[in-house]
Amino acid sequence: GLRDDLAAAGWESAVMLDGGVSSQCDFSGTVVRSSARKVQHWICVWVRHPAEQPDENSRKRARVLAAAAGEIGVKESPPGSNRVKYNDDYYGRPVSGAAYPWCMVFVWWVFARAGLPLPVKTASCGTLAGWAKAHGQWVTKGFRPGDIALMDFGGKVIRHVGIVEQVLPGGDLVTVEGNTSLSSDDNGGAVMRRGRPAGWVAGAYRPGYNQ
């Protein structure tokens, strides 16, 4: 499971050590010793096999997920103002007055930061959903990490959006979202990692790297 998480995040290799108080690893030989004795715990070395090197689409997906996760904890200031750096970048100027709720703007920002701008610049969840439907990139099941999940919270109107980070065994999602909180799902003022029931997702825009 750890290997899969690291691979999804774009890691090429990893070394995991559990050698007690003091340990040394000699990669040039076959004996691993601590001082004058063998290390009492396992040392596990994983290096991705050349045949498992991620393809370009996997690298793109990893860039998006890393860019999204790197923003977790960012909050608008002052609370309730929608003033946040993502709106500043979207409008091309510092937003000093009332600004648009920014869940979709956050997604736009993440994809731009990852070097994969969305095909339509919009601050509207509905507009992105409409574009996806019109261009054959709308999915309603079988969600994958890197999809953009459009949420109606079990209703009929799309109100919120997040980037799928993980699909749980039962089909529910772990997402990274902007403008959310534990007290307000769709206007909470923070970037957070959220767990979302699959039934709350109206559908998703599937970027080209997930085709």
N, C-alpha and C positions, 0 to 999 in steps of 0.2 A: 504493500500500500504506500509506503514512503517513497519507493522507487517511482511509482506511478505519479505521485504528487510532484516529485522533483522533475520528472520528464515533462509533465504538463506545463510546468513553470519554465521550461526551456533549458534546464540544466544539461550539460554535456557529461558530467561525471560528478561523483561525490565520494567522500571518504568518511566513514562513520567509525568512531573509536570508542571502545569501552575497555580500558586497560587498567582500571583501578587507580591508585594514587599516582603512580609514575609508569609511563610506558614509552617504548620506542618502537618504531617500525622501520625495518631495513628492506627497502623495495628491491635492492640489488641481489638479495639472497633469499633463502627460504626459511630462515630462522628469525623469529621475532622475540626479542629479549627485553627485559626490564632489569637494568643493572646486570647481574650475573645469572639471572634466572629467566625462564620463559614467562611471558605475560600470562596471568592466570585467567584472563577473559578473552573472548573472541575479538578479533579485529576484522571487520567486514569492509572489503573494498569493492565498490561497484564502479565500473567504467562502461559506458554505453558501447555496445557492439557496433562496429561500423555499419552493419546492415540496418541498425535501428536509429541511425541518425535522422533527426526530424526533417521532413520535407519542408518546402517553403511555406506551404499553408499552415503547417504546425507551428512554424516560427512566427507567422503573422498572428495566429491565435494566442500564442504565448505573450507576444508584445502587448496585445490588447488586455489580456488578463493581468499582466504585471502593471500596466499603466493604471488600470482601475484599482487594483489592490493598494497601489502606492498612495492613493488619495484618501483611503479610509481614515476618518477622524477629522477631516476638514469640515468646518462649520461656517455658515453665513454669519455676518456680523454687521449690525446688531441682530439678535434673534428676531425672526419674523419679517425681515426686510428683503429677503431674496438677494441681498448684496453679497456676492461671492465672486471669486476670480473667474469662474467659468462663464458667468454672465458678462463680465468685463471683456473677456476674450471673444465671446460670441458677438457682442455688439461693437467690438473694436474700440472701446473707450471705457473708462471707469464709469460704472453705473452709480449715480449719486441719488437719483430719485427712485420711484417705484420700479421694480424690475419684474420680469416674467418668472413664475415658478420654474425651477431649473433642473428638474429630473432629466428631461430630454436634452437639455443643453449640456449636462454633465456627460451623457453618453456621446454626444457630438464631440466634446472636448477630448475624451479618452481616445476615441478613434483618430482624431487629428493628431494627438500627441504620439500615438503609436505609428504614425505615418500612413494610416489607412483611412483617409477621410470618407465619411458617409456619402452615398450618392446623392443625397438631398440635404441641404442645410435647413434645419427646421428646429424650432423650439416646441413643436406640437407632436405629442405621441400619435395622435390620429393621422397626421400627415405622413409620418414614417410608415405606419401600418398600411395606409392607402397605397403608398409607393411600393411597398413589399408585395402587396396583393396584385398590383398591376404588372409587376415584373417577375412574377413566379418565384419570389423569395419569401413567401409567407408560409409558415408551418404551424400546425396546431397540435402536434404530438411528436414524440421522439426528439425532444429538445436535447441540445448538445452544449457543452461549454463553449463560450464565444458567441452564442446566439444572443439577440437582443429581445428580451421578453417584455411584451406589452400586456399590462395587467388591467383587468376590470374588476378585480376582487369579487368575482362571482356574479357581477351585474351585467349590464348591457353596454356600458360606456367605458372605453379605455381611459384610464385616469393616471397611469403611472408606468414607469419603464425601468428596467435594470438589465445589467449584463450577466448572463448565466455564467457562474463560476464552476458549479458542480451540479450534477444530477444524482440525487440520492436513489438507493435501490428501489424504493417504492414509486419513484417518478417525481417526487417533490424536488424543488430547486433551492440551491444556494446562490444568491445573486449579490452583486455589488451595485449599489444604487446611490444616486444623489438625491438630496432634498427629502430625506426620510428620517424617521426616529421611531422609538418604541411607542411613543404616544400619538404619532401621526404618520401613518404609512406613506402618504403621498404628498406631504408638505411639512416635513419635520425639520428641515434646515441643516441636515448633516449628511455626509457620505458614510454609509455603513454597509456591512455585510449582513444580509437578511436571509432568513429561511422563508420560502414561499410555497404554499400548497399549489400543486399543479392546476387545481381547479380555479385558482385565481388568475390564471394566465389565459388571456383571450387567444393569443398566438404569439409568434415571434418572427422578427426579421432575421433571416439567415444570411450572413455575409458570405461572399464568394469562397472564403477559405474553408467554410463548413459544408460546401456542396458535396 
